[in-house]
Amino acid sequence: MPPERKPAFFVGNSFFNENWVAAPASTVARDGLGPLFNARSCSACHFKDGRGRPPEPGEAMVSMLLRISTTNCPDNGPSGDVTYGLQIQPHALPRFQGEADLKIEYHEIDGSYADGEPYRLRKPVYQFEKLHYGPISTNIQTSGRVAPALIGLGLLEAIPESVLQQLADPDDRDGNGISGKLNIVLDVQSGRKTIGRFGWKAEQPSLRQQIAAAFLGDMGLTTPLFKTGEYTAAQSILSSAPDGGVPEVSEKIFNDMIYYCQTLAVPARRETKSSTILRGEALFRQASCTACHLPELVTGTLQEFPELSQQAIQPFTDLLLHDMGEGLADDRPVFQASGREWRTPPLWGIGLQKTVNGHEFFLHDGRARGLAEAILWHGGEAAPSREAFRQMSKTDREALLEFLRSL
């Protein structure tokens, strides 16, 4: 990063970590929160720029949220509930009420490895409690989402579209059983359809739109991209809430936040010469995990971002959608992504999650209590890789997991 860009990075970092407050306030640069929201700051969900987790029994959702919808149009995306929109926001400013209280229960599923060692998986079930603005649609589609890690996002954005188009194989022309496809989504700024690459279903085309959507949906803050608040006719009482100006997040602060997220570095791998880790890497490849979790990609040339250009990176993702089977299906389609399809999440930095965030909950809803459970949930196109892992000896399974912890 050139020295003249560092101030923007640190300003973005500051606004990422500090709480936003209700308007009007003496801290005019940080006011305008709500009136409905999930969190008061970005770091409340992305603690230390890392991953969120599902709540413990009896806890409220802190670094996790519930997306909702009723129908989906492949061209225009999901349609929200007439009363509660596209996301449940459980918190509100004083004199208003949050949308709902949510409860998570888990159904246990027993299984065993080929060597007889048992395991237990858990599947979340979401329940609405105390819906404060009226009933919710009977055909509501729900999807729990934990906050993903933010490292390396600018590098992923710098992968040329032509590379993603070459990687896509929706009809499985090569016959390897893997049919990754692109999600084609709406770019709000241009009004055109383009390739999605951010979000659990690759529903956002750019970091700019991803961050603006998070500001609006998670904190109720308007930006230069989304300049109006988000509440339904049934929530008209919220129109009396004071705002922090239009937009509430200024152009400069918005751009500094984007730059901060674009340039967060990826941690270096550890113990890469270990014989166990090298064997685990070989087993990872033999199980065909690299068919989706691609070990290496090369960024394009971005004139305005030389710090992101022409880099060979190891994100272990293809940024494509894959059918992950009925077990992981949320039955909530988004643009071209079906209810069974998910974007391949990057694996870089995954071995430091416990160090950074103090937990090892994985997958889009945090149901997996460790890397082994995350693998065992793989179905659909990934079922052969899951079965290869399940058939391994305990020593080989541990070697593969140690490789993942080195990333």
Sequence and secondary structure as in RCSB ss.txt:
>XXXX:A:sequence
MPPERKPAFFVGNSFFNENWVAAPASTVARDGLGPLFNARSCSACHFKDGRGRPPEPGEAMVSMLLRISTTNCPD
NGPSGDVTYGLQIQPHALPRFQGEADLKIEYHEIDGSYADGEPYRLRKPVYQFEKLHYGPISTNIQTSGRVAPAL
IGLGLLEAIPESVLQQLADPDDRDGNGISGKLNIVLDVQSGRKTIGRFGWKAEQPSLRQQIAAAFLGDMGLTTPL
FKTGEYTAAQSILSSAPDGGVPEVSEKIFNDMIYYCQTLAVPARRETKSSTILRGEALFRQASCTACHLPELVTG
TLQEFPELSQQAIQPFTDLLLHDMGEGLADDRPVFQASGREWRTPPLWGIGLQKTVNGHEFFLHDGRARGLAEAI
LWHGGEAAPSREAFRQMSKTDREALLEFLRSL
>XXXX:A:secstr
  GGGHHHHHHHHHHHHS  B SS S GGGB   SEES SSHHHHSGGG       TT   SSEEEEEESEEETT
TEEE BTTTBTB   EE TTS  S EEEEEEEEEEEE TTS EEEEEEEEEEEE  TTS   TT EEEEEE    
TTHHHHHTS HHHHHHH  TT TT SS   B EEEEETTTTEEEEE BSTT  BSSHHHHHHHHHHHHH    SS
  S    GGGGGGGGS    SSSS HHHHHHHHHHHHS        TT HHHHHHHHHHHHTTGGGTS S EE  
  TT GGGSS EE       EEE  TTT     BTTB TTEEE    TTGGGHHHHHS   BSTTS BSSHHHHH
HT  GGGHHHHHHHHHS HHHHHHHHHHHHT 
